[in-house]
């Protein structure tokens, strides 16, 4: 069989395995193992364990369980609710300030926890009921939290950017810095939409009230004294200082990413013990159980994905596909558009981890030859994969919201997220037109 036939068979077998319901890690590992037995020397099967171990024995990947521990510690505390409440008291005078507070709280919590589901759960459990109590439509409230939660895979310490750094052999520090500008851009876009949508719902409620109907809760204006606003800060400031300290240690060259992750995890555990009294075994057990479960699952997917990519490379599938793409001589921007459409399609049924590790050997060489900065492309790819977290059929954040707010129908949640999918697409266009949004900070720090 030639390379094209083997490649088509490899891709077809992968799709069959994935759609059969087999867990992703076992689907990818199983397909890779079968093709090793059929198309590679018999001795190569004996090296499977060694290959997986060597791929996982990376100092960069060590940061993943440590950042997950840090996020689990913060996510299991009431830090998300306190952060949201504090922002609400300070932003209540802004039109749509409640929605803006939700977006900012999601962004800050994502930067502390590094997890999209944890962000949705922590902010949504308090933000969605409050927005609905204040007259926000259920779909709008759910969509706002679901979209805000996606910032967890873009803002550092993003697990997705860590894996991209390994797959693309790029600087993790540069990638983390490059994610800040696009993260702020999305926060601005989401906040702007929240304000416009609030004005629309406010105008509709006002028209109803003027016509003699019931006066909606959205028309009520809250008022907080300076004392109340200052009282909301003490529990939030330590976590913001932790975020600032981790960034200074990482970007200031004081500590390596793995050291920074370990320090952040220890400090997060200390903070929840001091501020919330979470130091008993009953408090810590779910944190460590959640960390072990998520880390084990994620590292299993990473190991099998890397084995899958190794087999694809050995059989010259990835090299052949990359050479075929280059031989087509597509224009620079047509190539980028095709790659991003591919990522969107894969996002329908694969998590970001698998998308990165499976596609990197094929798409990165042509993009590099076309002159794209792979650090810039990494954050653009992260934004596109964010869409996969909130668009059907398997958008993870949609189901997280459905779990924490089961009285909001799944259809309402999906319709509530679609405007934010469009905003993310707009963000990708802006980043393509103005790449400096992502690159000015890493270029300033690292040269």
Secondary structure, DSSP 8 states (H G I E B T S, - for coil): --HHHHHHHHHHHHHHHHHTT--HHHHHHHHHHHHHHHHS-GGGGGGHHHHHHHHH--TTTHHHHHHHHHHHHHHTTTHHHHHHHHHHHHHTTSTTHHHHHHHHHHHHHHHHH--HHHHHHHHHHHHHHHHHHTT--HHHHHHHHHHHHGGGGTSSS-HHHHHHHHHHT--HHHHHHHHHHHHHHHHHHHHHHHHHHHHHHHHHHHHHHHTT----GGG------HHHHHHTTHHHHHHHHHHHHHHHHHHTTSS-HHHHHHHHHHHHHHHHHHHH---SHHHHHHHHHHHHHHHHHHHHHHHHHHHHHHHHHHTTHHHHHHHHHHHTT--HHHHHHHHHHHHHHHTTTS-HHHHHHHHHHHHHHHHHHTT--HHHHHHHHHHHHHHHHHSSSS-HHHHHHHHHTTTS-HHHHHHHHHHHHHHHHHHHHHHHH-THHHHHHHHHHH-
